[in-house]
Amino acid sequence: MTTLANSAIPLSVIAETPDYIVLNKAAGIVVHQAEQHLEPDTIANGLLARYPELADVGEDPLRPGIIHRLDQHVSGVLLVARTQAMFLHLKEQWQQHLVRKQYIALVHGKMSRTDGEINFSIARSSQQFTKMAARPDASGKAAVTRYNVLKQYQRYALLDVEILTGRTHQIRVHMSAIDHPIVGEQVYLPKNFKSRLQPGRLFLHAASLSFGLPDGTIVGYSAPLPDDLQAILDGLH
């Protein structure tokens, strides 16, 4: 498996500094190649075409400068290190859970409370390796998700979600575990669950991200809700 620069990959740049790049990732694009996605149509390859120096940044040639990922069908803020020093600095902040990551999600059902915290640990599913599973005990990796209800609709709830950890599929797994799967979810659904609303993607958007610079300054970036998701909200009541 090799990483190949591809200038055809669309990149929406929110901010560009000598040390890092902030993107507004579109839904439908994979962040980097993996065993499940060998094609070169990835954010990583688009980055290499635009910033060839990223080939020397990071710990994996398939993930040049990439500190974190967003799922293929999730949109929003994505942070990329432009130097090895910044990569190591950001990696340490991620490991210490110092980076603040907030999402907007539309979930099924009426929430019983206006805010909450989900603490189920997360591990690989014993039945399907590509899936994750929430564990009510501590048998998986610790995972903490906080949410606030921004608006309650008749059959759906719009949430502001903050993840204090960054586990694979964390928000998707946690929301399904409390019987409020994300609209557009196809993988983590309760048995025999059916939805009238099928947006063709997850209604999950990485709305903002803040982190510390080496000099101690805290910076933050945000991305507006995409038009396709806003159109869904406009049609709800």
Order of alpha helices (4+ residues) and beta strands (2+ residues): beta-beta-alpha-beta-alpha-beta-beta-beta-beta-beta-beta-alpha-beta-beta-alpha
